[in-house]
């Protein structure tokens, strides 16, 4: 998971993948738990079994495994003030 966080720090995320309700918080940076889990799974050479065959649902399905590993996951205090890099021009800018 920590390697996935470093990947996100280095590569950024598309704007359409930003967290809306929950954030994994580490080193004063906020990360979208679903994306962290997807990146960590890819790094481990595994695929996450998606709940509906396509989209990983958030909430406790995503947050609990991260919390169980000792990470802090909490409601985003302000979903528009994320503190992690985004890819320029990727996805839609927030209104």
N, C-alpha and C positions, 0 to 999 in steps of 0.2 A: 504494500500500500504506500509506503514511504517513497519507493521508486516511482510509483504512479504519480504521486504529488510532485516529485521533481520533474517528471515528464510534462505535466501540466504547466508548471512554472516555466519550463524551457519553451514549450511549443504553443502554449495558450489554448484556448477553447473557442469554438464558434459561439457567437453571441446567442444563438438559438439553443445553446446547451447550458446556459447559466441557471443556477439554482433559483427556485421561486419560493420555496417554503423552508427548506432545511439547508444548513451549511455544515460541512466538516471544517472545524477551525483548528489551524496549526500555525504557529509562528506568526500570529496576527494576520493570517490570510484566510479567506473564506473560499471553500471549494464545494462544488455541487456533488453530493454523495453518490448519486447515480453514475456520474462521469468518472469519479474516483474508482468506484467498484468495477466499471467497465474497463478502465485502463489497467487496473491491477489484475483483473482476470486475463486480459490479453497478454500482459507481461508474463503471467504464470503459464501461458500456453493453453489456457482453458477457455471455455465459453460459458457465459452465464446463461442458465436456462431461463428464458424469458417467461414471465407469467402468462402472457397471451400469445406466445410464439413470435412476438415482434418487439414489443416495448417493455423495458424493465420499469416496473412501477416503483415509485419512491415510498416515502414514509418508513414505517418500521421494517418492511421487507428489505430495505436498503440500509437503514440507519442502525438496526440492531447488530448486524455482523461487524460493522465498523466500531460501534461502541464496545462490543465484546472484545475487540482487539485493543481497546484502550484509547481510542480516538474520541474527541469531543465532537458530538453532533448535536446541534440545537437549532431552534427556529431562527431563521435569518432575521436579524433586527431590522434590516432595510434591504429588500431584494434589489434595489437599484444601486446600492453602493458596494458592490462586490470588490474584493481586494485580491483578485487574481487576474492574470493576463487573458486577453481575448485576442483572437486572430483578427487582424484588420480586414474589414470588408466581408467577414464571414457571418452569414445570417443577417437577420434584421436588427437594426439598432432599436433600443427601447424608445417608446414615444416620448 
